[in-house]
């Protein structure tokens, strides 16, 4: 039997590699986003801790220097919070870009696989047609031989 050879196999292989690459970029972007979100949570926890410390300082004996240091620390952390929120937003955008790239790569791969399946189905039809033609020729030959032998009798 003839062997099926998909002439665009190299394109399919390239599409598979592109999908794997897009998948790894997506995984890296997701990991970066998780890391940035964790940093954001850490900053929020630190702000909450400093605010609680500030309330405690204001309730006890007033120490202006400690209160001022606490307020500065809170302000610095709020600035860091804004910066980190920007980092999280950029990481989210990068993740969405990686997701769309991955979806596109997956779609291209699936298209190539569908083309390969269609080519294989066409190949099977051609093989089947060739086999049917061969069978028809064999039957015609045998029938002709039998009819000639009957005519000769």
LUMMISE-602732 format. One record per residue: residue in three letters; x, y, z of N, C-alpha, C in turn; residue number from 1. Coordinates in steps of 0.2 Angstrom, whole numbers, plus 5000, padded with zeros to 4 digits. Layout:
<tinus>
+------+------+------+------+-------+-------+-------+------+------+------+-----+
| rest | n_xx | n_yy | n_zz | ca_xx | ca_yy | ca_zz | c_xx | c_yy | c_zz |  nr |
+------+------+------+------+-------+-------+-------+------+------+------+-----+
|  Ala |    X |    Y |    Z |     X |     Y |     Z |    X |    Y |    Z | NUM |
...
+------+------+------+------+-------+-------+-------+------+------+------+-----+
</tinus>
This chain:
<tinus>
+------+------+------+------+-------+-------+-------+------+------+------+-----+
| rest | n_xx | n_yy | n_zz | ca_xx | ca_yy | ca_zz | c_xx | c_yy | c_zz |  nr |
+------+------+------+------+-------+-------+-------+------+------+------+-----+
|  Unk | 5004 | 4994 | 5000 |  5000 |  5000 |  5000 | 5004 | 5006 | 5000 |   1 |
|  Unk | 5002 | 5011 | 4997 |  5006 |  5018 |  4996 | 5006 | 5021 | 5003 |   2 |
|  Unk | 5011 | 5025 | 5004 |  5012 |  5028 |  5010 | 5010 | 5036 | 5010 |   3 |
|  Unk | 5006 | 5038 | 5015 |  5003 |  5045 |  5015 | 5009 | 5049 | 5017 |   4 |
|  Unk | 5010 | 5055 | 5012 |  5015 |  5060 |  5014 | 5012 | 5066 | 5013 |   5 |
|  Unk | 5011 | 5070 | 5019 |  5008 |  5076 |  5019 | 5013 | 5081 | 5017 |   6 |
|  Unk | 5012 | 5085 | 5011 |  5017 |  5089 |  5008 | 5019 | 5095 | 5012 |   7 |
|  Unk | 5014 | 5097 | 5017 |  5015 |  5103 |  5021 | 5016 | 5101 | 5028 |   8 |
|  Unk | 5019 | 5095 | 5029 |  5021 |  5093 |  5036 | 5026 | 5098 | 5040 |   9 |
|  Unk | 5030 | 5101 | 5036 |  5035 |  5105 |  5039 | 5032 | 5112 | 5042 |  10 |
|  Unk | 5026 | 5114 | 5038 |  5023 |  5120 |  5041 | 5019 | 5118 | 5047 |  11 |
|  Unk | 5016 | 5112 | 5047 |  5013 |  5109 |  5053 | 5017 | 5109 | 5059 |  12 |
|  Unk | 5023 | 5107 | 5058 |  5028 |  5106 |  5063 | 5030 | 5113 | 5066 |  13 |
|  Unk | 5031 | 5118 | 5061 |  5032 |  5125 |  5063 | 5027 | 5128 | 5067 |  14 |
|  Unk | 5021 | 5126 | 5065 |  5015 |  5129 |  5069 | 5015 | 5126 | 5076 |  15 |
|  Unk | 5017 | 5119 | 5077 |  5017 |  5116 |  5083 | 5022 | 5119 | 5088 |  16 |
|  Unk | 5028 | 5121 | 5085 |  5033 |  5124 |  5088 | 5031 | 5131 | 5091 |  17 |
|  Unk | 5028 | 5135 | 5086 |  5025 |  5142 |  5088 | 5020 | 5141 | 5093 |  18 |
|  Unk | 5016 | 5136 | 5093 |  5011 |  5135 |  5099 | 5015 | 5134 | 5105 |  19 |
|  Unk | 5020 | 5130 | 5105 |  5023 |  5128 |  5111 | 5027 | 5134 | 5114 |  20 |
|  Unk | 5030 | 5138 | 5109 |  5033 |  5145 |  5111 | 5028 | 5149 | 5115 |  21 |
|  Unk | 5022 | 5150 | 5111 |  5017 |  5154 |  5114 | 5014 | 5152 | 5121 |  22 |
|  Unk | 5014 | 5145 | 5121 |  5012 |  5143 |  5128 | 5017 | 5144 | 5133 |  23 |
|  Unk | 5023 | 5144 | 5132 |  5028 |  5146 |  5137 | 5028 | 5153 | 5139 |  24 |
|  Unk | 5027 | 5157 | 5134 |  5027 |  5164 |  5135 | 5021 | 5166 | 5139 |  25 |
|  Unk | 5015 | 5163 | 5138 |  5009 |  5163 |  5142 | 5010 | 5161 | 5149 |  26 |
|  Unk | 5014 | 5156 | 5150 |  5015 |  5153 |  5157 | 5020 | 5158 | 5161 |  27 |
|  Unk | 5025 | 5161 | 5157 |  5029 |  5166 |  5160 | 5025 | 5172 | 5162 |  28 |
|  Unk | 5021 | 5174 | 5158 |  5017 |  5180 |  5159 | 5012 | 5179 | 5165 |  29 |
|  Unk | 5009 | 5173 | 5165 |  5005 |  5171 |  5171 | 5009 | 5171 | 5178 |  30 |
|  Unk | 5015 | 5169 | 5177 |  5019 |  5168 |  5183 | 5021 | 5175 | 5185 |  31 |
|  Unk | 5023 | 5180 | 5181 |  5024 |  5187 |  5182 | 5019 | 5190 | 5185 |  32 |
|  Unk | 5013 | 5189 | 5183 |  5007 |  5192 |  5185 | 5006 | 5190 | 5193 |  33 |
|  Unk | 5006 | 5184 | 5194 |  5005 |  5181 |  5201 | 5010 | 5184 | 5206 |  34 |
|  Unk | 5017 | 5185 | 5203 |  5022 |  5188 |  5207 | 5020 | 5195 | 5209 |  35 |
|  Unk | 5018 | 5199 | 5204 |  5016 |  5206 |  5205 | 5010 | 5207 | 5209 |  36 |
|  Unk | 5005 | 5202 | 5209 |  5000 |  5203 |  5213 | 5002 | 5201 | 5220 |  37 |
|  Unk | 5006 | 5196 | 5221 |  5009 |  5195 |  5228 | 5012 | 5201 | 5231 |  38 |
|  Unk | 5016 | 5204 | 5227 |  5020 |  5210 |  5229 | 5014 | 5216 | 5231 |  39 |
|  Unk | 5009 | 5216 | 5227 |  5004 |  5221 |  5229 | 5001 | 5219 | 5236 |  40 |
|  Unk | 4999 | 5213 | 5237 |  4996 |  5211 |  5243 | 5001 | 5212 | 5249 |  41 |
|  Unk | 5007 | 5211 | 5248 |  5012 |  5212 |  5253 | 5012 | 5220 | 5255 |  42 |
|  Unk | 5012 | 5224 | 5250 |  5012 |  5231 |  5251 | 5006 | 5233 | 5255 |  43 |
|  Unk | 5000 | 5231 | 5253 |  4994 |  5232 |  5257 | 4994 | 5230 | 5264 |  44 |
|  Unk | 4997 | 5224 | 5265 |  4997 |  5221 |  5272 | 5002 | 5226 | 5276 |  45 |
|  Unk | 5007 | 5228 | 5273 |  5012 |  5233 |  5277 | 5008 | 5239 | 5278 |  46 |
|  Unk | 5005 | 5242 | 5273 |  5001 |  5248 |  5275 | 4996 | 5247 | 5280 |  47 |
|  Unk | 4992 | 5242 | 5280 |  4988 |  5240 |  5286 | 4991 | 5240 | 5292 |  48 |
|  Unk | 4997 | 5237 | 5292 |  5001 |  5236 |  5299 | 5003 | 5243 | 5301 |  49 |
|  Unk | 5006 | 5247 | 5297 |  5008 |  5254 |  5299 | 5002 | 5258 | 5301 |  50 |
|  Unk | 4996 | 5257 | 5298 |  4991 |  5261 |  5300 | 4988 | 5259 | 5307 |  51 |
|  Unk | 4989 | 5253 | 5308 |  4987 |  5250 |  5315 | 4992 | 5253 | 5320 |  52 |
|  Unk | 4998 | 5253 | 5318 |  5004 |  5256 |  5322 | 5002 | 5263 | 5324 |  53 |
|  Unk | 5000 | 5267 | 5318 |  4999 |  5274 |  5319 | 4993 | 5275 | 5324 |  54 |
|  Unk | 4988 | 5271 | 5324 |  4982 |  5272 |  5328 | 4985 | 5270 | 5335 |  55 |
|  Unk | 4989 | 5265 | 5336 |  4992 |  5264 |  5343 | 4996 | 5269 | 5346 |  56 |
|  Unk | 5000 | 5272 | 5341 |  5004 |  5278 |  5343 | 5000 | 5284 | 5345 |  57 |
|  Unk | 4994 | 5285 | 5342 |  4990 |  5291 |  5344 | 4986 | 5290 | 5350 |  58 |
|  Unk | 4985 | 5284 | 5352 |  4981 |  5282 |  5358 | 4985 | 5282 | 5364 |  59 |
|  Unk | 4992 | 5281 | 5363 |  4996 |  5281 |  5369 | 4999 | 5287 | 5370 |  60 |
|  Unk | 5004 | 5288 | 5374 |  5008 |  5294 |  5375 | 5010 | 5296 | 5368 |  61 |
|  Unk | 5009 | 5303 | 5367 |  5011 |  5305 |  5360 | 5018 | 5306 | 5360 |  62 |
|  Unk | 5021 | 5303 | 5355 |  5028 |  5304 |  5353 | 5028 | 5306 | 5345 |  63 |
|  Unk | 5029 | 5313 | 5345 |  5028 |  5316 |  5338 | 5032 | 5313 | 5333 |  64 |
|  Unk | 5039 | 5312 | 5335 |  5044 |  5309 |  5330 | 5041 | 5302 | 5327 |  65 |
|  Unk | 5039 | 5298 | 5332 |  5037 |  5291 |  5330 | 5030 | 5292 | 5325 |  66 |
|  Unk | 5026 | 5297 | 5327 |  5020 |  5298 |  5323 | 5022 | 5300 | 5316 |  67 |
|  Unk | 5026 | 5305 | 5316 |  5028 |  5308 |  5309 | 5032 | 5302 | 5305 |  68 |
|  Unk | 5036 | 5298 | 5308 |  5039 |  5293 |  5305 | 5034 | 5288 | 5302 |  69 |
|  Unk | 5029 | 5286 | 5306 |  5024 |  5282 |  5304 | 5020 | 5284 | 5298 |  70 |
|  Unk | 5019 | 5291 | 5298 |  5015 |  5294 |  5293 | 5019 | 5294 | 5287 |  71 |
|  Unk | 5025 | 5296 | 5287 |  5030 |  5295 |  5281 | 5030 | 5288 | 5278 |  72 |
|  Unk | 5031 | 5283 | 5283 |  5031 |  5277 |  5280 | 5025 | 5275 | 5276 |  73 |
|  Unk | 5019 | 5277 | 5279 |  5013 |  5275 |  5276 | 5012 | 5279 | 5269 |  74 |
|  Unk | 5014 | 5285 | 5269 |  5014 |  5289 |  5263 | 5019 | 5286 | 5257 |  75 |
|  Unk | 5025 | 5283 | 5260 |  5030 |  5280 |  5255 | 5027 | 5273 | 5252 |  76 |
|  Unk | 5023 | 5270 | 5257 |  5020 |  5264 |  5255 | 5014 | 5265 | 5250 |  77 |
|  Unk | 5011 | 5270 | 5251 |  5005 |  5272 |  5247 | 5008 | 5273 | 5240 |  78 |
|  Unk | 5014 | 5277 | 5239 |  5017 |  5278 |  5233 | 5019 | 5271 | 5230 |  79 |
|  Unk | 5022 | 5267 | 5234 |  5024 |  5260 |  5231 | 5018 | 5256 | 5229 |  80 |
|  Unk | 5013 | 5257 | 5232 |  5006 |  5254 |  5231 | 5004 | 5256 | 5224 |  81 |
|  Unk | 5004 | 5263 | 5222 |  5002 |  5265 |  5216 | 5007 | 5262 | 5210 |  82 |
|  Unk | 5013 | 5262 | 5212 |  5018 |  5260 |  5207 | 5017 | 5252 | 5206 |  83 |
|  Unk | 5015 | 5249 | 5211 |  5014 |  5241 |  5210 | 5008 | 5240 | 5207 |  84 |
|  Unk | 5003 | 5244 | 5208 |  4996 |  5243 |  5204 | 4998 | 5244 | 5197 |  85 |
|  Unk | 5002 | 5249 | 5195 |  5004 |  5250 |  5188 | 5007 | 5243 | 5185 |  86 |
|  Unk | 5012 | 5241 | 5189 |  5015 |  5234 |  5187 | 5010 | 5229 | 5186 |  87 |
|  Unk | 5005 | 5228 | 5191 |  5000 |  5223 |  5190 | 4996 | 5224 | 5184 |  88 |
|  Unk | 4995 | 5230 | 5182 |  4991 |  5232 |  5176 | 4995 | 5230 | 5170 |  89 |
|  Unk | 5001 | 5232 | 5170 |  5006 |  5230 |  5164 | 5006 | 5222 | 5163 |  90 |
|  Unk | 5007 | 5219 | 5169 |  5007 |  5212 |  5169 | 5001 | 5208 | 5166 |  91 |
|  Unk | 4995 | 5211 | 5168 |  4989 |  5209 |  5166 | 4988 | 5210 | 5158 |  92 |
|  Unk | 4990 | 5216 | 5156 |  4990 |  5217 |  5149 | 4995 | 5212 | 5145 |  93 |
|  Unk | 5001 | 5211 | 5148 |  5005 |  5206 |  5145 | 5002 | 5199 | 5145 |  94 |
|  Unk | 4999 | 5197 | 5150 |  4996 |  5191 |  5150 | 4990 | 5190 | 5145 |  95 |
|  Unk | 4986 | 5196 | 5144 |  4981 |  5195 |  5139 | 4984 | 5195 | 5132 |  96 |
|  Unk | 4990 | 5199 | 5131 |  4993 |  5198 |  5124 | 4996 | 5191 | 5123 |  97 |
|  Unk | 4998 | 5188 | 5128 |  5001 |  5181 |  5127 | 4995 | 5177 | 5126 |  98 |
|  Unk | 4990 | 5178 | 5129 |  4984 |  5173 |  5129 | 4981 | 5174 | 5121 |  99 |
|  Unk | 4981 | 5180 | 5119 |  4978 |  5181 |  5112 | 4983 | 5178 | 5107 | 100 |
|  Unk | 4990 | 5178 | 5108 |  4995 |  5175 |  5104 | 4994 | 5168 | 5104 | 101 |
|  Unk | 4993 | 5165 | 5110 |  4992 |  5158 |  5111 | 4986 | 5155 | 5107 | 102 |
|  Unk | 4981 | 5159 | 5108 |  4975 |  5157 |  5105 | 4975 | 5157 | 5097 | 103 |
|  Unk | 4979 | 5162 | 5094 |  4980 |  5162 |  5087 | 4985 | 5157 | 5085 | 104 |
|  Unk | 4990 | 5155 | 5089 |  4994 |  5149 |  5087 | 4990 | 5143 | 5087 | 105 |
|  Unk | 4986 | 5142 | 5092 |  4982 |  5136 |  5093 | 4977 | 5135 | 5087 | 106 |
|  Unk | 4974 | 5141 | 5085 |  4970 |  5141 |  5079 | 4974 | 5139 | 5072 | 107 |
|  Unk | 4980 | 5142 | 5072 |  4984 |  5140 |  5066 | 4986 | 5133 | 5066 | 108 |
|  Unk | 4987 | 5130 | 5071 |  4989 |  5123 |  5072 | 4983 | 5119 | 5070 | 109 |
|  Unk | 4977 | 5121 | 5073 |  4971 |  5117 |  5071 | 4970 | 5117 | 5064 | 110 |
|  Unk | 4971 | 5123 | 5061 |  4969 |  5123 |  5054 | 4974 | 5119 | 5050 | 111 |
|  Unk | 4980 | 5119 | 5052 |  4985 |  5114 |  5048 | 4983 | 5107 | 5049 | 112 |
|  Unk | 4981 | 5105 | 5055 |  4979 |  5098 |  5057 | 4973 | 5096 | 5053 | 113 |
|  Unk | 4968 | 5101 | 5052 |  4962 |  5100 |  5048 | 4964 | 5099 | 5041 | 114 |
|  Unk | 4969 | 5103 | 5038 |  4971 |  5102 |  5031 | 4974 | 5095 | 5030 | 115 |
|  Unk | 4978 | 5093 | 5035 |  4981 |  5087 |  5035 | 4976 | 5081 | 5035 | 116 |
|  Unk | 4971 | 5082 | 5039 |  4966 |  5077 |  5039 | 4962 | 5076 | 5033 | 117 |
|  Unk | 4961 | 5082 | 5030 |  4957 |  5082 |  5023 | 4962 | 5079 | 5018 | 118 |
|  Unk | 4968 | 5081 | 5018 |  4973 |  5078 |  5013 | 4973 | 5070 | 5014 | 119 |
|  Unk | 4973 | 5068 | 5020 |  4973 |  5061 |  5021 | 4967 | 5057 | 5019 | 120 |
|  Unk | 4961 | 5060 | 5020 |  4955 |  5058 |  5017 | 4955 | 5057 | 5010 | 121 |
|  Unk | 4957 | 5063 | 5007 |  4958 |  5063 |  4999 | 4963 | 5057 | 4997 | 122 |
|  Unk | 4968 | 5056 | 5001 |  4973 |  5051 |  4999 | 4969 | 5044 | 5000 | 123 |
|  Unk | 4965 | 5043 | 5005 |  4962 |  5037 |  5006 | 4957 | 5036 | 5000 | 124 |
|  Unk | 4953 | 5041 | 4998 |  4949 |  5040 |  4992 | 4953 | 5038 | 4986 | 125 |
|  Unk | 4958 | 5041 | 4985 |  4962 |  5040 |  4979 | 4965 | 5032 | 4979 | 126 |
|  Unk | 4967 | 5030 | 4985 |  4969 |  5023 |  4985 | 4963 | 5019 | 4984 | 127 |
|  Unk | 4957 | 5020 | 4987 |  4951 |  5016 |  4986 | 4949 | 5016 | 4979 | 128 |
|  Unk | 4950 | 5022 | 4975 |  4948 |  5022 |  4968 | 4953 | 5018 | 4964 | 129 |
|  Unk | 4959 | 5018 | 4966 |  4964 |  5014 |  4962 | 4963 | 5007 | 4963 | 130 |
|  Unk | 4961 | 5005 | 4970 |  4960 |  4998 |  4971 | 4954 | 4995 | 4967 | 131 |
|  Unk | 4949 | 5000 | 4967 |  4942 |  4998 |  4963 | 4944 | 4997 | 4956 | 132 |
|  Unk | 4948 | 5002 | 4953 |  4950 |  5001 |  4946 | 4954 | 4995 | 4945 | 133 |
|  Unk | 4958 | 4993 | 4949 |  4962 |  4987 |  4948 | 4958 | 4981 | 4949 | 134 |
|  Unk | 4953 | 4981 | 4953 |  4948 |  4975 |  4954 | 4944 | 4975 | 4948 | 135 |
|  Unk | 4941 | 4980 | 4945 |  4937 |  4981 |  4939 | 4941 | 4978 | 4933 | 136 |
|  Unk | 4948 | 4980 | 4933 |  4952 |  4977 |  4927 | 4953 | 4969 | 4928 | 137 |
|  Unk | 4954 | 4967 | 4934 |  4955 |  4960 |  4935 | 4948 | 4956 | 4933 | 138 |
|  Unk | 4943 | 4959 | 4935 |  4936 |  4956 |  4934 | 4935 | 4956 | 4926 | 139 |
|  Unk | 4937 | 4961 | 4923 |  4936 |  4962 |  4916 | 4940 | 4957 | 4912 | 140 |
|  Unk | 4946 | 4956 | 4915 |  4951 |  4951 |  4912 | 4949 | 4944 | 4913 | 141 |
|  Unk | 4946 | 4942 | 4919 |  4944 |  4936 |  4920 | 4938 | 4934 | 4916 | 142 |
|  Unk | 4933 | 4939 | 4916 |  4927 |  4938 |  4912 | 4929 | 4937 | 4904 | 143 |
|  Unk | 4933 | 4941 | 4902 |  4935 |  4941 |  4895 | 4938 | 4934 | 4894 | 144 |
|  Unk | 4942 | 4931 | 4898 |  4946 |  4925 |  4897 | 4940 | 4919 | 4897 | 145 |
|  Unk | 4936 | 4920 | 4902 |  4930 |  4915 |  4903 | 4926 | 4915 | 4896 | 146 |
|  Unk | 4924 | 4921 | 4894 |  4920 |  4921 |  4888 | 4923 | 4919 | 4882 | 147 |
|  Unk | 4930 | 4920 | 4881 |  4934 |  4918 |  4876 | 4934 | 4910 | 4876 | 148 |
|  Unk | 4935 | 4907 | 4882 |  4936 |  4900 |  4882 | 4929 | 4897 | 4881 | 149 |
|  Unk | 4923 | 4900 | 4883 |  4917 |  4897 |  4881 | 4916 | 4898 | 4873 | 150 |
|  Unk | 4918 | 4903 | 4870 |  4917 |  4904 |  4863 | 4921 | 4899 | 4859 | 151 |
|  Unk | 4927 | 4897 | 4862 |  4931 |  4892 |  4859 | 4928 | 4885 | 4859 | 152 |
|  Unk | 4924 | 4884 | 4864 |  4921 |  4877 |  4864 | 4915 | 4876 | 4860 | 153 |
+------+------+------+------+-------+-------+-------+------+------+------+-----+
</tinus>
